[in-house]
Structure formats: structure tokens, C-alpha cells
């Protein structure tokens, strides 16, 4: 694509990156077929190709409007278009640049700014989030059905094994996951413990920064990244093998620390080291598959373990942040099949469920339509449970179905548990 970047942007780091990405786009339109918002709205400006044109116009000097901002806001940042694009266009990075520029030019009203600030603060702080969650659970029985569905009942985590192995890995606890689903990280710790790996959390680490990043608060996102780097790097230098992610949305953010901090002279190298050491839990377990298989076989004296599982027939939803953001596909399905689960066929696996961080709150109509569409495909095979790999997808999908929605590692933990 030919570009004429305005002088005010041409010599900036963002302008140089944007121009390179724009020149890679050949405007073929393959992305339209896999874009969730285009599938729902049918508007070219709500497709990757349309948004690329809008960003290009801004970079070439056009004045953006609230309509420009609306079309960029409607993007889920699912990056399905990147998996489809034959030219390797880094749409997600271009969108980040475009959103930031438009935000500076257009701004937001007082109400919308306050709502976004509340989301960043409330969801990014475990203390505030857990307090609000406890209050919501206390009055859950009095709430209308839609609000009641958004507040899950409390769950208990199983035991977290004490560190006892020479091999050690770190885990990001996350912001909302410990309050909503505390068993996910505990189940991961139990699975890894059986493989001879101790899982520990660095107390100084906090929010990965994804919430702030996708709400255009770049400074807050980078501050969160630096805090986590300072918490994890000494532990990696002391022998920890990896930083394990159980929420794929956090994983894709932390794996991008090297890129986001590439211009920071103090943190560029440190960020690159953290990014390189970060692994989704599926990557860890896929690498340990040889150790895992004897444990599964021995659990029932060599018989398949599936006869004792609470749910055997399951539908798997691969989060966008796992399949498109981290380019990880197939490992979760293979591990679940190895553990004796039957995976039902699911159509349109590439399409987003509509969660997308705060998207389901900021764009509820589109998110709701995508949730309904996704659940239709997931439930078509009559599964006993739906499993996924991201807390946002899990809670979003669960709000629309009575079928249990769980993190896949919890099922693997059950498959490995002693009888």
C-alpha cells in the first residue's frame, strides 16, 4: 500500500513502524472473512481493512472524528486477521498506534473517561476487585437475572503444594482470576508438582498491564510491565526456569514486553529476557508430555482415566490471545485427548467469543451477539463441559449458559488426581 505519512509523524518511532506495516498491506480483503465485527455488522469500516484505511488517513494528516474513534473502539483486538493475512500485516500493533493518535486528537467525554478509569483501577487492583466481588455476592440473590449471571458464586481452590523440587517456575497470579476462579493457578501448581516442578508466585508482581494498554493508557501499562520485570528477573537469575501464564490474555501481553519497552534504555534488555522466558501453561505441559503420559497411564493401573472423570465429553474454545496472539494451536487439544477426554467438533473456532478484556463491558451488544454465536457452536455437540484457557472468555461464556465452563488445566488436574 502506498503511503504519504505526514511530516509530524514520519520521523517518530510510531510513524516508522506504522509506515512499514501499512506498506505490507496489499488490501486483498482476506481479513474480512475472519473479522468478528465485520461478520456481525457488515460494515467495511468495522473490518481490519477499513480500520487500516482510517489509521492511514490520520497518519497522512486527516483530522479524526468521533466516528473514526468508534470504528477503532469496536475492534476486539482478537488478531484473527493476522492469522489470515497472506502478507503478514501486524494489524494489532498498527491498531495500538492508531488508537493512541486518535485518542490524543478526539479525546473522550467526562462520563466515558470516568468509566474507563474505573475499569482500569477496579479490575487492575485485586484488593478493589475482590472487595466489589464480595459485596456483589452478598446481594446476588436480590439482583435481576442479567446482573446475577455476571456475578459467579464463590469457589474454593484446592491445595497448593509447597515448593519442594529443584525445578522451579514462576506464575502470574493475575488481577481478577484469583477472586473469580482461585482453583486455576492451584490446579496448575498441582499438575506441575506431579511433574517435579514447583510453582511459586512473586508477591511483588501484579497486573500484567493489558487492561491499561488496551484502554490507551500506555504509561500505566509500561509501569506495570516494569514492576513485574523487577519482581521476576531476580528469580529467573536465581534459577527459575520460566514465567508461567494460566490466562492467555496476560500471556500475550507479557510476551510483548520486549517490544513495548524496546526504547527504554533501562528496561529494554530486561524486558526482552522476561518475554523470552514467558510460557503459556500449555507450552510447559506439551514440553513435559513424555513425563505426563506415564502418570496418566498409572493412575488407573494402565487403564484409560476417563471412566472416573466428572466430565468426559467436552468442547474447547481456544481464546484469540492464545491462537492468534501467541500463535499456539493444538497443544491444549492434544493434552486433553491424551488425558482421556473426548473433544466435540466446534465450528468457527477462529472467531472471538466477544469477551476481549473490557470489550464485553464497553461494547455489550456486539459482545453479546458474538457470545450467542460462539455458544451455539460450542454446545452443538452436547458437551458435558466447555473448557477454555483465559479467565475473560470463561466468565463471559459462563454468563450465557448453564453448561459448566472451566479452565482446561483444572480437568487435567482431575485426570491426574489419585483415586
Number of C-alpha atoms within 10 A of each C-alpha: 12 11 14 12 19 15 12 11 17 17 11 11 10 16 20 14 15 26 20 15 19 22 13 15 20 14 16 11 17 14 21 23 13 23 27 27 26 19 15 14 12 13 13 15 21 23 26 30 21 19 23 21 14 21 24 22 17 21 26 17 14 12 12 19 14 14 11 19 23 12 19 25 18 18 22 25 25 24 26 26 27 21 17 19 21 14 14 13 20 20 23 18 17 22 21 19 18 24 19 18 19 21 16 11 15 15 15 14 8 8 9 12 12 12 13 19 15 12 19 21 15 18 21 22 17 20 14 15 19 19 14 14 19 16 11 19 17 11 11 19 10 11 13 9 10 10 13 17 17 15 18 17 15 12 12 11 13 14 11 17 17 12 14 12 12 10 16 22 19 20 23 24 26 21 23 22 20 18 19 20 21 17 21 25 29 23 24 23 25 25 25 23 20 16 17 15 19 23 28 21 16 14 11 11 20 19 22 29 27 25 24 24 19 22 21 19 17 17 12 16 22 20 14 20 28 22 16 23 23 16 17 25 17 11 17 18 9 10 12 20 17 22 28 25 27 25 26 27 25 25 26 24 22 29 22 21 26 22 14 19 19 16 12 13 9 11 18 17 15 21 27 20 17 23 22 16 17 22 22 23 23 25 16 17 20 16 12 13 15 10 14 20 13 11 18 22 16 14 16 16 10 11 12 17 21 18 13 12 14 12 17 20 18 24 26 24 28 25 29 30 25 22 19 21 23 18 12 17 14 11 16 22 19 15 20 20 14 18 24 19 24 17 19 17 15 17 12 12 17 21 22 28 29 30 28 23 20 19 19 20 14 16 16 14 12 19 25 19 15 23 23 16 17 21 19 14 17 25 19 13 15 14 21 15 21 27 25 22 28 27 26 23 28 22 20 22 29 20 18 15 16 9 16 15 23 23 23 26 27 19 22 22 20 19 25 21 14 9 8
